[in-house]
Amino acid sequence: MRRFAIAVLFFSCINTALAVPITLTFSSYNIRYENNDDGDWRAWPDRLYRLVNTIRRMNPDVLGVQEALHGQVADLRLSLPDYEFYGVGRDDAKTKGEYSGIFYKKARFSADLADAGTFWLSDTPEIPGSKTWGNEIPRIASWIYLQDRQTSRGFTVFNTHWDHRNQPSRDKAALLIAKRMDARKRGHEPTVLIGDFNATEGNGAVDYLAGRSNKWNNALLDSYHTTHSGEKNRRTLHFWANNHDGWAKVDHILVSKPATILSSAIIYPEGNIRPASDHFPVVARITWQ
């Protein structure tokens, strides 16, 4: 038994030593749900091509989208044939309600669908549509384990959308997501949390996950804040105004340590092109050794 334990430790050390670095680009994009009251250039058929063009500019390996209704997911899947998709509607765990879904490049990754799923941000996280923390609508997080075909390195990505009105709900969401991250099957491999938190840096729920409250032992790195700590204008939620000024950065990419943040950015429309959503997307390029 002792020899077996020593052998396991020996080969584990060899595998760790021989692990090659992996560099990945992640993006989070609240695409704005298809709303019949959004007319003219804000209507979904008019802004779909702008949204796809924005995604192509970022060229993410993994993209998390929020507020995506089933028809919008279908349109994006047709428009992004080089990506696979994972996610469910938050109302029924099928197709009803908004998705917090995950797109990933087919050619680059293999997915373990046995290590994937959605949980509801509530006291009953396995019950579809559940909401017990004061939020009026269901809130969810979806996750999937992906393995890079070239390097055989794997990681787990979570995508979430928190409540926009209820701070106790956001606080509890942060705790539940941290608990799920701690309990993931491959706890020794990297993990990423992307999403619309409806909260900025300085909010207790965001700071808990990003290690600014010193309460969670496995706190993550805030990719944008790491590389732009002095930037005053970091708005992502602009309410269709295309306004870049201010601190309303509610869209985040957080990654597990130790990691190197090679770059991060908020992506604004080019030239005079109108925005494709009422949020600007965020993107980050990360290396794990």
C-alpha atoms as one frame of an Amber mdcrd trajectory, in Angstrom:
protein
   0.000   0.000   0.000   2.848   2.362   0.856   4.581   1.605  -2.459   1.355
   2.351  -4.317   0.968   5.702  -2.533   4.568   6.626  -3.322   4.071   5.668
  -6.985   0.929   7.799  -7.248   2.753  10.758  -5.729   5.746  10.215  -8.030
   3.692  10.146 -11.220   1.579  13.066 -10.026   4.753  15.116  -9.594   5.983
  14.076 -13.035   2.666  15.063 -14.639   2.732  18.413 -12.873   6.322  19.056
 -13.915   5.629  18.128 -17.513   2.392  20.121 -17.759   2.678  22.585 -20.598
   1.287  26.109 -20.238  -2.152  26.785 -21.634  -3.244  30.202 -22.895  -6.926
  30.923 -23.403  -9.149  33.856 -24.299 -12.408  34.217 -22.366 -15.257  36.617
 -22.939 -18.459  37.518 -21.111 -21.307  39.166 -23.013 -24.763  40.096 -21.798
 -26.447  40.133 -25.193 -29.745  41.736 -24.043 -32.832  39.547 -24.257 -35.014
  39.864 -27.347 -37.523  42.481 -26.270 -40.426  43.467 -28.505 -40.206  46.985
 -27.099 -36.684  47.369 -28.491 -37.324  48.838 -31.901 -35.258  50.069 -34.820
 -31.494  49.508 -34.377 -32.035  47.949 -30.938 -34.259  45.156 -32.287 -32.681
  41.703 -32.258 -32.762  41.076 -36.048 -31.004  44.392 -36.619 -28.294  43.941
 -33.983 -27.537  40.223 -34.445 -24.911  40.828 -37.128 -23.258  43.538 -35.008
 -23.129  41.188 -32.071 -21.600  38.388 -34.146 -19.045  40.814 -35.581 -18.114
  41.865 -32.046 -17.631  38.241 -31.029 -15.437  37.677 -34.074 -13.339  40.713
 -33.114 -12.715  39.214 -29.671 -12.202  35.683 -31.044 -12.745  34.021 -27.654
 -11.934  30.394 -27.044 -14.784  30.385 -24.526 -17.703  32.821 -24.484 -20.322
  33.146 -21.763 -23.577  34.854 -22.738 -26.304  36.123 -20.448 -29.961  37.030
 -21.117 -30.021  34.787 -24.178 -33.475  33.471 -24.998 -33.833  30.199 -26.876
 -34.338  31.826 -30.285 -31.285  34.005 -29.751 -29.211  30.960 -28.819 -30.375
  29.293 -32.034 -29.412  32.357 -34.092 -25.973  32.505 -32.503 -25.351  28.811
 -33.035 -26.136  29.221 -36.726 -23.943  32.332 -36.899 -21.027  30.739 -35.010
 -20.718  27.272 -36.552 -17.185  26.791 -35.225 -18.494  26.906 -31.647 -20.385
  24.340 -29.615 -22.905  25.461 -26.995 -23.919  24.334 -23.523 -26.765  25.718
 -21.429 -30.453  25.605 -20.517 -33.282  28.050 -19.946 -33.515  29.203 -16.348
 -37.287  28.749 -16.039 -37.562  25.025 -16.792 -34.004  23.675 -17.326 -34.916
  23.208 -20.990 -35.730  26.052 -23.365 -37.893  28.454 -21.365 -36.404  31.643
 -19.992 -32.987  33.210 -20.269 -29.834  31.125 -20.668 -26.489  31.765 -19.028
 -24.878  29.632 -21.690 -21.353  28.767 -22.723 -19.957  28.732 -26.265 -16.621
  27.009 -26.835 -14.538  26.285 -29.911 -15.293  22.832 -31.281 -11.886  22.229
 -32.810  -9.974  23.204 -29.699 -11.866  21.511 -26.867 -13.489  18.261 -25.919
 -16.236  18.570 -23.315 -17.057  16.252 -20.442 -20.837  16.440 -20.349 -20.838
  14.253 -17.243 -19.102  17.176 -15.518 -21.484  19.903 -16.620 -24.783  21.302
 -15.478 -26.840  24.207 -14.203 -27.804  25.122 -10.671 -30.240  27.720  -9.432
 -29.079  30.480  -7.119 -31.437  29.564  -4.303 -31.749  27.353  -1.239 -32.865
  24.572  -3.605 -30.232  24.806  -6.360 -31.271  21.582  -8.106 -34.904  22.670
  -8.588 -35.454  24.442 -11.936 -36.933  27.901 -11.620 -36.395  28.102  -7.856
 -35.887  31.472  -6.179 -35.771  31.773  -2.395 -33.436  34.698  -1.693 -35.758
  37.613  -2.405 -35.123  37.899  -6.136 -38.305  38.042  -8.197 -36.928  36.037
 -11.123 -34.808  32.869 -11.211 -31.042  33.265 -11.339 -28.636  30.536 -12.409
 -25.090  29.428 -13.006 -24.046  26.896 -15.643 -20.723  25.069 -15.799 -18.817
  22.678 -18.029 -15.432  20.950 -17.968 -13.360  21.425 -21.128 -10.093  19.804
 -22.174  -7.712  21.370 -24.649  -7.082  18.835 -27.416  -3.528  19.996 -28.095
  -2.114  20.220 -24.564  -4.552  17.870 -22.748  -4.908  20.591 -20.103  -8.394
  20.895 -18.654 -10.390  23.502 -16.777 -13.915  24.175 -15.540 -15.787  27.275
 -16.661 -18.778  28.728 -14.823 -21.119  31.338 -16.285 -23.660  33.197 -14.165
 -26.139  36.066 -14.084 -26.974  37.551 -10.679 -29.994  39.499  -9.530 -30.202
  43.173 -10.415 -32.068  44.394  -7.326 -31.408  42.197  -4.323 -28.027  42.405
  -2.589 -28.714  39.507  -0.168 -29.348  37.358  -3.234 -25.997  38.393  -4.711
 -24.213  37.716  -1.413 -25.667  34.220  -1.225 -24.952  33.611  -4.921 -21.263
  34.313  -4.321 -21.167  31.866  -1.407 -22.962  29.123  -3.344 -20.744  29.495
  -6.414 -17.606  29.418  -4.261 -18.891  26.255  -2.583 -19.565  24.619  -5.961
 -16.133  25.605  -7.223 -14.502  24.104  -4.130 -16.432  20.864  -4.691 -15.785
  20.465  -8.421 -14.509  17.081  -9.619 -11.139  18.348 -10.837 -10.375  20.699
  -7.985  -6.656  20.726  -8.785  -7.229  22.117 -12.292  -7.969  25.740 -13.241
 -11.401  27.274 -13.071 -12.970  30.420 -14.498 -16.053  32.391 -13.491 -17.573
  34.689 -16.087 -20.826  36.570 -16.017 -22.998  39.563 -15.350 -22.930  40.007
 -11.577 -25.105  43.145 -11.593 -22.522  44.465  -9.149 -19.248  46.350  -9.443
 -15.861  46.058  -7.780 -16.322  47.118  -4.182 -19.553  45.191  -3.847 -19.209
  42.634  -1.058 -20.306  39.684  -3.209 -17.845  40.507  -5.994 -15.024  41.210
  -3.554 -15.616  37.910  -1.761 -14.955  35.952  -4.948 -12.095  38.216  -6.034
 -10.221  37.913  -2.737 -10.650  41.505  -1.649 -12.468  40.500   1.525  -9.923
  37.823   2.579 -12.628  35.323   3.517 -12.434  32.626   0.813  -9.287  30.511
   0.741  -9.595  29.825  -2.999 -10.351  33.387  -4.082 -10.007  34.182  -7.777
  -8.123  36.843  -9.709 -10.150  39.693 -11.166  -8.733  39.840 -14.691  -9.717
  43.424 -15.509  -8.866  44.935 -12.138  -5.477  43.188 -12.178  -4.452  44.941
 -15.385  -6.448  48.199 -15.099  -6.505  48.979 -11.380  -6.123  52.718 -11.995
  -8.727  53.003 -14.753 -11.607  55.233 -13.657 -13.842  54.686 -16.676 -14.739
  50.998 -16.760 -18.425  51.001 -17.579 -19.944  47.909 -19.178 -23.651  48.525
 -18.472 -24.558  51.569 -20.562 -28.337  51.191 -21.106 -27.989  51.691 -24.894
 -26.292  55.071 -24.383 -22.879  53.846 -25.642 -21.370  55.747 -22.702 -17.887
  54.597 -21.661 -17.557  56.809 -18.581 -17.999  55.733 -14.980 -17.677  52.716
 -12.704 -20.690  50.633 -13.778 -18.598  47.560 -14.627 -20.934  44.705 -13.756
 -19.503  42.144 -16.204 -16.536  40.154 -14.934 -14.008  37.422 -15.719 -12.440
  35.870 -12.606  -9.806  33.136 -12.837  -8.157  30.736 -10.424  -4.616  31.230
  -9.143  -1.821  30.988 -10.040  -2.486  32.586 -13.391  -0.950  35.272 -15.566
  -3.345  37.860 -16.957  -1.811  38.662 -20.327  -4.460  41.207 -21.272  -8.007
  42.272 -20.523 -10.355  44.792 -22.052 -13.839  46.177 -22.371 -14.824  46.019
 -26.039 -16.458  49.148 -27.432 -18.091  49.532 -30.869 -15.749  50.586 -33.642
 -16.189  54.021 -35.158 -19.812  55.145 -35.360 -21.296  51.654 -35.215 -24.123
  51.355 -32.734 -23.711  48.934 -29.834 -25.098  45.433 -30.246 -26.367  45.268
 -26.648 -26.979  47.486 -23.648 -23.800  45.954 -22.177 -20.278  46.129 -23.534
 -18.583  42.714 -23.521 -15.391  42.008 -21.596 -12.494  39.833 -22.717  -9.357
  38.475 -21.041  -6.379  36.413 -22.198  -5.054  34.108 -19.484  -2.102  31.742
 -19.113  -1.835  28.922 -16.605   1.602  27.348 -16.256
